[in-house]
Amino acid sequence: MILKKILYYLNPKNLFRKSEESNINLRMMHGINKISIFMFLICLVVLLIRWLG
């Protein structure tokens, strides 16, 4: 279930789509979650490159 949610966040067609939630706090929370997942994956790639290089 967690992997499915991460893949949903990383899907480019869902990235800039307006969500169904009307609560601005919930929409902001989901936006921050998307940013943090992207940053985490970028850091994993950088660490992998440093480890291999």
C-alpha positions, 0 to 999 in steps of 0.5 A, spaced: 500 500 500 505 504 501 509 503 495 502 504 491 501 511 494 509 512 492 508 510 485 501 514 485 505 520 487 511 519 482 506 519 476 507 525 472 500 525 470 498 526 477 503 531 479 500 537 477 493 535 477 488 538 482 486 534 488 479 532 490 480 535 497 477 541 498 481 542 505 487 547 503 491 544 509 490 537 506 492 539 499 498 542 502 500 536 506 500 532 500 504 537 496 509 537 501 509 529 501 511 529 494 516 534 495 519 530 500 519 523 496 522 526 490 528 529 495 529 522 498 529 519 492 534 524 489 538 523 495 538 515 494 541 516 487 546 521 489 549 516 495 548 510 490 553 514 485 558 516 490 558 509 493 559 506 486 564 511 483 
